[in-house]
Amino acid sequence: MQNETLLLRNCFSVWPGDGLPAIGKVDIVIKNGRIERIGERLPAEEVRCFDGRVIDCSSHVVLPGLVNTHHHFYQTLTRNIPAVQNAKLFDWLVYLYEIWKYIDEEAIYYSSLLAMGELLKTGCTLSTDHHYLYPRAISCDIMATQFKAAETLGMRFSPCRGSMSLSKKDGGLPPDSVVQTDDEILIDSERVISRFHDDSELSMRKIILAPCSPFSVSKELMRQTVQLARKHKVGLHTHLAETIDENDYCLQLYGKRPLALLADCDFLGTDVSYAHGIHFNDSELQQLLQTGTHIAHCATSNMRLGSGICRVTEMRKMGINVGLGVDGAASNDSSDMLGEVRNALLLQRVQYGASCLNATDALTMGTKNGAKLLNFAKVGELKPGYGADLAIFDVGKMEYAGALSDPVAALVFSGFNHATDYTIVAGKVVVDKGRLVGVDEETIATQANMLSRAMMDKHGTT
């Protein structure tokens, strides 16, 4: 997929729309992977002479591409398993690790295609992935396999080189066969940064270092990972304060709550994000604010596992940066990014009331805030000079009828099909009229189902 010259003509609505003309009078010109112009419609003569593809957006809402700040791609192969449909986090993990230990290179590749394909089709243009599972039987370069999938689909990708060093024999949850030693983790983390990390302005690939959680790695590995990340100026990420069980575990083992434990390791700061962050107390929220630490909020997963309600409304009022993540597909059962925006809005209202969060707030978390969390300065907004990452939704469909007095909010409040008509990444159309461009969707589905069944057969799942 080469860079395209594109004209988005007669956009029905554009968000954010501050300073832009009225509905149906906006054109967006894209060249060399960037937004070149956004504003008043081009004269008809200029359109006739336009040297590129023209897309009629007269019934479309155009958003900055959504940004997914937490995921586990490999889990797409273990969705909706009856034995853990009603399990809480620790029980859910213990059961699924015994299936996940059978993952192989092909499973990683097709699960990555599947997750990223779903994300792209629901408006997400930039995603991370927290891959912390390294079965000893796998000899491939796991991160190279994931980048191959990202390049095939055309997605902007900032994966985590995850890690686990504590298995069941060490008091952890996973089997011995999927963890690594501290030295193995640190050596490969440095290799991955050297091979893949690109910190250029419109990078398509950035690396994050991400110990899985306080209960799956040693305290010393946490410290050394922080040192390595800061040596190479890459981001840091981990699960934190997701459940009360996690808080109790850390108190029992270390005599400290999870955030205090990570503070001992200097795992706080503007280069750090925590997935979930549900069970922080008031003083811990102040610590997040003072250090500039980010939160990747995963509303759907938190509801699915009954983990609790993150204090997002309070965090936002304080000035803590909160992005959104769909989380692993086995605790969400989809990779629906626009659906995540909707659920983030609705879940906060359960706790804080109907006026605590509006559609614009939720979309801001899903775009600009997520880009800031992942350290991408020139995506997440529609501005000249920014990366041309856009999600384009057709609100002329039946499911939006009667909702177009506020077409942008209609995407959040109305509609049951969250698919884009077009998704553009770095100036390339990667979803065209609702279909992925880079790969055959039926092939992904067939291969993913086959690989899922093979893993479950090895485990003995019925």
VENSUL-V282733 format. One record per residue. N is the residue number from 1. PHI is phi in radians with two decimals (* if undefined). Layout:
n: (N/N)
phi: (PHI/PHI)
//
This chain:
n: (1/2/3/4/5/6/7/8/9/10/11/12/13/14/15/16/17/18/19/20/21/22/23/24/25/26/27/28/29/30/31/32/33/34/35/36/37/38/39/40/41/42/43/44/45/46/47/48/49/50/51/52/53/54/55/56/57/58/59/60/61/62/63/64/65/66/67/68/69/70/71/72/73/74/75/76/77/78/79/80/81/82/83/84/85/86/87/88/89/90/91/92/93/94/95/96/97/98/99/100/101/102/103/104/105/106/107/108/109/110/111/112/113/114/115/116/117/118/119/120/121/122/123/124/125/126/127/128/129/130/131/132/133/134/135/136/137/138/139/140/141/142/143/144/145/146/147/148/149/150/151/152/153/154/155/156/157/158/159/160/161/162/163/164/165/166/167/168/169/170/171/172/173/174/175/176/177/178/179/180/181/182/183/184/185/186/187/188/189/190/191/192/193/194/195/196/197/198/199/200/201/202/203/204/205/206/207/208/209/210/211/212/213/214/215/216/217/218/219/220/221/222/223/224/225/226/227/228/229/230/231/232/233/234/235/236/237/238/239/240/241/242/243/244/245/246/247/248/249/250/251/252/253/254/255/256/257/258/259/260/261/262/263/264/265/266/267/268/269/270/271/272/273/274/275/276/277/278/279/280/281/282/283/284/285/286/287/288/289/290/291/292/293/294/295/296/297/298/299/300/301/302/303/304/305/306/307/308/309/310/311/312/313/314/315/316/317/318/319/320/321/322/323/324/325/326/327/328/329/330/331/332/333/334/335/336/337/338/339/340/341/342/343/344/345/346/347/348/349/350/351/352/353/354/355/356/357/358/359/360/361/362/363/364/365/366/367/368/369/370/371/372/373/374/375/376/377/378/379/380/381/382/383/384/385/386/387/388/389/390/391/392/393/394/395/396/397/398/399/400/401/402/403/404/405/406/407/408/409/410/411/412/413/414/415/416/417/418/419/420/421/422/423/424/425/426/427/428/429/430/431/432/433/434/435/436/437/438/439/440/441/442/443/444/445/446/447/448/449/450/451/452/453/454/455/456/457/458/459/460/461/462)
phi: (*/-1.54/-0.98/-2.00/-1.74/-2.24/-2.17/-1.58/-1.73/1.00/-0.99/-1.08/-2.70/-2.24/-2.19/-1.18/-1.93/-1.03/1.41/-1.62/-1.10/-1.15/-0.89/1.42/-2.17/-1.94/-2.04/-2.21/-1.87/-2.12/-2.51/0.92/1.37/-2.20/-1.35/-1.53/-2.65/-2.54/2.85/-0.91/-0.94/-1.20/-1.05/-0.98/-1.11/-1.14/-1.14/-1.08/-1.64/-1.16/-1.68/3.03/-1.46/-1.89/-1.96/-1.30/-1.97/-1.20/-2.09/-2.10/-1.73/-1.92/-2.07/-1.04/-0.98/-1.26/-2.16/-1.73/-1.75/-2.82/-2.84/-2.39/-1.01/-1.06/-1.27/-1.05/-1.46/-2.28/-1.48/1.06/-1.33/-0.93/-1.10/-2.17/-1.12/-2.14/-1.68/-1.51/-0.93/-1.10/-1.14/-1.07/-1.12/-1.00/-1.18/-1.29/-0.98/-1.26/-1.61/-1.07/-1.13/-1.64/-1.13/-2.31/-1.05/-1.11/-1.12/-1.12/-1.13/-1.30/-1.18/-1.19/-1.03/-1.12/-1.11/-1.19/-1.09/-1.10/-1.08/-1.03/-1.26/-1.98/1.68/-1.54/-2.00/-2.31/-2.44/-1.73/-2.62/-1.76/-1.73/-2.05/-1.74/-2.22/-1.03/-1.12/-1.30/-1.52/-1.88/-1.37/-1.45/-1.04/-1.21/-1.09/-1.10/-1.22/-1.15/-1.04/-1.13/-1.09/-1.20/-1.06/-1.55/1.52/-1.59/-1.32/-2.40/-2.30/-1.35/-1.65/-1.47/-1.38/-2.79/-2.41/-2.17/-1.90/-1.76/-0.98/-1.18/-1.76/1.64/-1.58/-1.79/-1.40/-1.22/-1.01/-1.27/-2.04/-1.85/-2.24/-1.35/-0.99/-1.12/-1.03/-1.15/-1.19/-1.12/-1.26/-1.05/-1.16/-1.09/-1.11/-1.06/-1.06/-1.43/-2.00/-1.23/-2.34/-1.75/-1.19/-0.99/-2.00/-0.98/-1.70/-2.64/-2.26/-1.86/-2.17/-1.72/-2.61/-0.91/-1.07/-3.00/-1.10/-1.75/-2.22/-2.39/-1.33/-1.07/-1.15/-1.14/-0.97/-1.06/-1.20/-1.16/-1.04/-1.08/-1.17/-1.08/-1.30/-1.05/-1.79/1.02/-2.00/-1.32/-2.23/-2.67/-2.86/-1.33/-2.68/0.92/-1.37/-2.38/-1.15/-1.01/-1.15/-1.03/-1.12/-1.04/-1.15/-1.12/-1.23/-1.48/-1.98/1.28/-2.50/-1.26/-0.96/-1.16/-1.10/-1.07/-1.27/-1.09/-1.05/-1.66/1.10/-1.56/-2.54/2.43/-1.18/-1.70/-2.08/-2.29/-1.99/-1.38/1.55/1.04/-1.37/-1.82/-1.64/-1.58/-1.07/-1.18/-1.22/-1.08/-1.10/-1.18/-1.07/-1.10/-1.14/-1.67/1.27/-1.31/-1.72/-2.10/-1.71/-1.49/-2.16/-1.04/-1.13/-1.09/-1.09/-1.25/-1.03/-1.67/1.12/-1.38/2.29/-2.00/-1.12/-1.46/-1.09/-1.02/-1.21/-1.02/-1.12/-1.11/-1.29/1.87/-1.31/-1.36/-2.12/-1.81/-2.09/-2.46/-1.38/1.13/-1.08/-1.19/-1.50/-2.03/-2.32/1.29/-2.75/-2.13/-1.59/-1.30/-1.16/-1.07/-1.17/-1.03/-1.07/-1.16/-1.07/-1.10/-1.21/-1.13/-1.09/-1.19/-1.04/-1.53/-2.02/1.74/-1.18/-1.76/-1.27/-2.58/-1.93/-1.09/-1.13/-1.02/-1.14/-1.18/-1.10/-1.07/-1.42/-2.24/-1.00/-1.15/-1.14/-1.10/-1.12/-1.04/-1.51/1.14/-1.99/-1.35/-2.04/-2.34/1.62/-2.48/-1.76/-2.49/-0.98/1.61/-1.41/-1.01/-1.45/-1.94/-2.41/-2.03/-2.15/-1.94/-1.53/-1.63/-1.43/-1.30/-0.94/-1.20/-1.85/-1.06/1.48/-1.99/-1.58/-1.14/-2.46/-1.10/-1.20/-1.09/-1.02/-1.08/-1.56/-1.53/-2.02/1.38/-2.03/-1.82/-1.57/-1.42/-1.35/-1.46/-2.44/-2.20/-2.10/-2.22/0.91/1.39/-1.99/-1.34/-1.88/-2.17/-2.14/0.95/1.51/-2.09/-1.10/-1.57/-1.38/-2.75/-1.34/-1.13/-1.16/-1.13/-1.01/-1.07/-1.10/-1.15/-1.11/-1.13/-1.12/-1.20/-1.09/-1.11/-1.12/-1.12/-1.25/-1.12/-1.11/-1.39/1.62/-1.27/-1.73)
//
